[in-house]
C-alpha cells in the first residue's frame, strides 16, 4: 500500500505528516470477519509506534491489546503482521493457544461478548534510514550527493554534529569522512550517536592510531571494534565518487540484511 492509496483523507493527512517528521507508524486493515464484529472488512486505522490508534477505527477495546502488540512487533521487526482474533472457544476447538504463531498468522483471543472473529493486516510504515556524513572531504561530498537517490535521509555536516536520539523504529548510520580534519571528534560523535553502523574513511593503520586515542578518552573497546575501517566494499575504488559508491554499497548491504525473502520494506 502507498500512502496515496488511502481513501480516508484524515488518515492520509496524518500519515503524510508523520512521514514528513520521520516517525514510524503502522496501518491496520481488517481483511476478513466471521460472525458479529463491529468493524467490517476494509476498515482501517493508523497506529503510532506505541500501538495507540491515532486515526481511523478498527473495532472496540476487545481488539486494542492484540493490535498494540502486533504494531510494536511490526515496527520492531520491520515486517508486516497478520493477526487473527478469535473467541476462546473457537481457538480451543482448533487446538490453538492465544499468542501462537502458525504459518505466519499470530492468533489472539477476542474477548468481545459478540464472539466474532477478525483477521487484521498490520503494515509498518518506516522512515527512510538516516545517513549522517561527517566531513568536508571530496568523498563526503560525493556520498552526500549520491545517497538520496537510494532513499536515504542524509544529514551532511563538515564537523561533528549534536545528534538527537533516533525515534523508536528509526535507523541511523554514520560515515566519518573527515580525512584528517577532525577525525577523532567525528569518530567520538559517531560512536555516541546510537548508530547501528559506523564506518571510517581511512586506512587500517590510521584507524588503529585513532583507536588508541579513543580508548585513552574512555571509549569502550567493544564499541571501537564495531567501526568498519576502511569504509566501503572492496571494489578497487580510486576516485572520490568510486569510493562513495563502495561505501553506499556497504550501507545498502547493512540496510537490507535479514530482509531477503521477506519482501521489501517501506523506508
Secondary structure, DSSP 4 states (H G I P E B T S, - for coil): --GGG---HHHHHHHHHHHHTT--EEEEEEEEEESS-SS-TT-EEEEETTS-EEEE----HHHHHHHHHHHHHHHHHTS-EEEEEE-HHHHHHHT--TT-EETTEEEEE---TT--EEEEEEEEE-PPPEEEEE--SHHHHHHHHHHGGGT-EEEEESS---PPPPPTT--EEEEE--TTSSHHHHHHHHHTTT-SEEEE-S-HHHHHHHHHHHHHTT--HHHHTT-EES-S-SS---SHHHHHHHHHHHHHHHHTTTTTTS-----
